[in-house]
């Protein structure tokens, strides 16, 4: 099954706090490590093979893709899409992609959740923007209707990074993948109640087949960042 959309994700953060008593006999506990999430992009080839692509890969129209994630904390994931047409829409949870949006420590999930279901790359060339929101408790999901972009759509088009292209034999663009959301960047109206006060400070570690994103320091507030999927 194929779902034709653009892609965007929001993440709100599950944090940990430690309470300590007073007195010399009380041993202090070390601070919790920042929570992280690993994100992978899979492509289904015309002959049915599954390839895990670099986060900065430039996809082609008609490519079938799936997002896989593995979290080291528990929470609830909400996903919205800003396609290259400039429209926002709710992607996850939804009737098409799955209604169980819980993430559990150490457990991998895919979007869409249903086996054999994929997103099809479509729309004008550019960057589909993912907003990741994960909350320690369930939130009211954004409406499923579409919304126009809060700011003019970027005219940036993906281009191949020649040096990496020669090394890997694939087209990549360094503007694709995860990035901090600028502090003054507006959010789509449906996201404001969920993530308007979220932290935008992140750390990113990339390798060829996955990217790990985490809070910059120990955070108990929600975290939001963007993830761009590039396509011709």
C-alpha positions as CSV (number, residue, x, y, z in Angstrom):
1,X,0.0,0.0,0.0
2,X,1.3,3.5,-0.9
3,X,0.4,6.8,0.8
4,X,1.2,9.9,-1.3
5,X,2.3,12.7,0.9
6,X,5.2,15.0,1.8
7,X,6.9,14.4,5.1
8,X,7.3,16.3,8.5
9,X,7.7,15.3,12.1
10,X,7.5,16.9,15.6
11,X,9.1,15.6,18.7
12,X,8.2,16.5,22.3
13,X,10.6,15.3,24.9
14,X,10.2,12.9,27.9
15,X,12.6,14.0,30.6
16,X,13.8,12.8,34.0
17,X,14.3,14.7,37.2
18,X,16.1,13.5,40.4
19,X,15.2,14.7,43.9
20,X,18.0,14.6,46.5
21,X,17.9,15.1,50.2
22,X,20.3,17.1,52.4
23,X,23.0,15.8,54.6
24,X,26.4,14.2,54.2
25,X,25.0,10.7,54.5
26,X,22.8,11.2,51.4
27,X,24.6,10.0,48.2
28,X,24.0,12.2,45.2
29,X,22.7,10.5,42.0
30,X,24.4,11.3,38.7
31,X,22.4,13.3,36.2
32,X,20.4,11.5,33.6
33,X,21.9,11.2,30.1
34,X,20.1,13.2,27.5
35,X,17.3,11.2,25.8
36,X,18.1,10.4,22.1
37,X,16.3,9.0,19.1
38,X,17.8,7.2,16.1
39,X,16.1,8.0,12.8
40,X,16.5,5.9,9.6
41,X,15.1,6.3,6.1
42,X,14.3,3.2,4.0
43,X,13.6,3.1,0.3
44,X,11.8,0.3,-1.5
45,X,13.4,-0.3,-4.9
46,X,11.4,-1.3,-8.0
47,X,12.5,-4.9,-7.6
48,X,11.2,-5.0,-4.0
49,X,14.5,-4.6,-2.1
50,X,14.7,-2.4,1.0
51,X,17.7,0.0,1.2
52,X,18.5,2.2,4.2
53,X,19.5,5.6,2.8
54,X,21.7,8.4,4.3
55,X,19.6,11.1,6.0
56,X,20.8,13.6,3.3
57,X,19.9,11.4,0.3
58,X,18.1,13.2,-2.5
59,X,15.1,11.1,-3.5
60,X,13.4,11.0,-6.9
61,X,9.6,11.4,-7.7
62,X,7.8,8.1,-7.2
63,X,10.4,6.8,-4.7
64,X,8.7,4.7,-1.9
65,X,10.1,5.6,1.6
66,X,9.5,4.7,5.2
67,X,10.7,6.3,8.4
68,X,12.1,4.0,11.1
69,X,12.9,5.3,14.6
70,X,14.3,3.8,17.8
71,X,14.0,5.7,21.1
72,X,15.8,5.3,24.4
73,X,12.9,6.7,26.3
74,X,9.1,6.3,26.5
75,X,6.7,8.8,25.1
76,X,4.1,9.7,22.4
77,X,5.0,10.8,18.9
78,X,3.1,13.3,16.8
79,X,3.9,13.9,13.1
80,X,3.0,16.8,10.8
81,X,4.0,17.3,7.2
82,X,5.0,20.4,5.3
83,X,5.1,19.3,1.7
84,X,7.0,21.2,-1.0
85,X,3.6,22.7,-2.1
86,X,3.6,24.6,1.2
87,X,0.7,22.7,2.7
88,X,0.7,21.2,6.3
89,X,-1.2,18.1,7.2
90,X,-1.3,15.6,10.0
91,X,0.7,12.5,9.2
92,X,0.9,10.5,12.5
93,X,-1.2,9.3,14.2
94,X,-3.8,9.0,11.5
95,X,-6.2,6.4,10.1
96,X,-3.8,5.9,7.2
97,X,-0.5,5.6,9.0
98,X,-1.5,4.1,12.4
99,X,-3.3,5.2,15.5
100,X,-0.9,3.8,18.2
101,X,1.7,6.6,18.4
102,X,3.5,5.4,21.5
103,X,7.3,5.0,21.5
104,X,8.9,2.7,24.0
105,X,12.5,2.5,25.2
106,X,14.5,0.2,23.0
107,X,11.6,-0.6,20.7
108,X,11.8,0.3,17.0
109,X,8.8,1.7,15.2
110,X,8.1,2.6,11.6
111,X,5.9,5.2,10.0
112,X,3.6,4.1,8.4
113,X,3.0,1.4,11.0
114,X,1.2,-1.0,8.8
115,X,3.3,-3.7,7.2
116,X,3.7,-3.1,3.4
117,X,2.6,0.5,3.5
118,X,4.9,3.2,2.2
119,X,5.0,7.0,1.5
120,X,5.4,8.0,-2.1
121,X,7.6,11.0,-2.9
122,X,5.7,13.6,-4.8
123,X,5.2,17.3,-5.3
124,X,7.5,20.1,-6.7
125,X,11.3,19.6,-6.2
126,X,12.5,20.8,-2.8
127,X,12.6,19.9,0.9
128,X,9.7,18.3,2.7
129,X,10.0,19.5,6.4
130,X,9.6,17.1,9.3
131,X,8.7,18.4,12.7
132,X,9.3,15.8,15.5
133,X,7.1,16.1,18.8
134,X,7.3,13.5,21.5
135,X,5.5,13.9,24.9
136,X,5.8,11.8,28.0
137,X,2.0,11.8,28.2
138,X,-0.7,11.7,25.4
139,X,-1.7,15.0,23.8
140,X,-4.6,16.0,21.7
141,X,-3.5,15.3,18.1
142,X,-3.5,18.2,15.6
143,X,-6.5,18.3,13.3
144,X,-6.3,16.1,10.3
145,X,-7.1,18.9,7.8
146,X,-4.4,20.8,5.9
147,X,-3.1,24.2,6.7
148,X,-1.1,26.7,4.7
149,X,2.5,27.5,5.6
150,X,3.0,30.3,8.2
151,X,5.8,31.8,6.1
152,X,6.6,32.0,2.4
153,X,7.8,28.7,1.0
154,X,11.5,28.3,0.5
155,X,12.7,28.3,-3.1
156,X,15.8,26.2,-2.2
157,X,16.1,23.2,-4.4
158,X,18.3,20.1,-3.6
159,X,21.6,19.7,-5.5
160,X,24.1,16.8,-5.4
161,X,27.1,17.2,-3.2
162,X,29.7,16.1,-5.8
163,X,32.4,15.0,-3.4
164,X,30.0,12.7,-1.4
165,X,28.3,11.6,-4.6
166,X,31.6,10.3,-6.0
167,X,32.4,8.5,-2.7
168,X,29.1,6.9,-2.2
169,X,27.7,6.6,-5.7
170,X,24.5,8.5,-4.7
171,X,23.1,12.0,-4.7
172,X,23.2,13.8,-1.3
173,X,22.6,17.4,-0.2
174,X,24.0,18.7,3.1
175,X,20.8,20.8,3.6
176,X,18.8,17.6,4.1
177,X,18.4,15.7,7.4
178,X,17.9,17.0,11.0
179,X,18.6,20.6,12.0
180,X,17.7,22.9,14.9
181,X,14.6,25.0,14.4
182,X,15.5,28.7,14.6
183,X,14.3,30.3,17.8
184,X,12.3,32.9,15.9
185,X,10.8,30.5,13.3
186,X,7.0,30.4,13.5
187,X,5.2,27.1,13.9
188,X,2.1,25.9,12.1
189,X,-1.0,27.0,14.0
190,X,-2.0,23.4,15.1
191,X,1.4,22.9,16.7
192,X,1.5,26.0,18.8
193,X,-0.6,24.5,21.7
194,X,1.6,21.4,21.7
195,X,5.1,22.7,21.1
196,X,5.1,26.5,21.2
197,X,7.3,26.5,24.4
198,X,9.4,23.5,23.4
199,X,13.2,23.6,23.6
200,X,14.9,23.9,20.2
201,X,18.4,23.0,21.3
202,X,19.6,19.7,19.9
203,X,22.8,17.6,19.3
204,X,23.1,15.6,16.0
205,X,25.3,12.6,15.2
206,X,25.3,11.3,11.6
207,X,26.6,8.2,10.0
208,X,25.9,6.6,6.6
209,X,22.7,4.8,7.5
210,X,21.2,6.6,10.5
211,X,21.2,9.9,12.4
212,X,20.9,10.2,16.2
213,X,19.2,13.3,17.6
214,X,19.1,14.3,21.3
215,X,18.6,17.2,23.6
216,X,21.5,19.6,24.2
217,X,21.8,18.9,27.9
218,X,19.4,17.2,30.3
219,X,15.9,18.5,29.3
220,X,12.6,18.0,31.0
221,X,10.7,20.3,28.6
222,X,9.4,19.2,25.2
223,X,11.9,19.3,22.4
224,X,11.2,20.2,18.7
225,X,13.4,20.1,15.7
226,X,13.2,19.8,11.9
227,X,14.1,17.0,9.6
228,X,14.3,17.7,5.9
229,X,13.7,15.1,3.2
230,X,15.1,16.3,-0.2
231,X,13.7,15.2,-3.5
232,X,14.0,16.3,-7.2
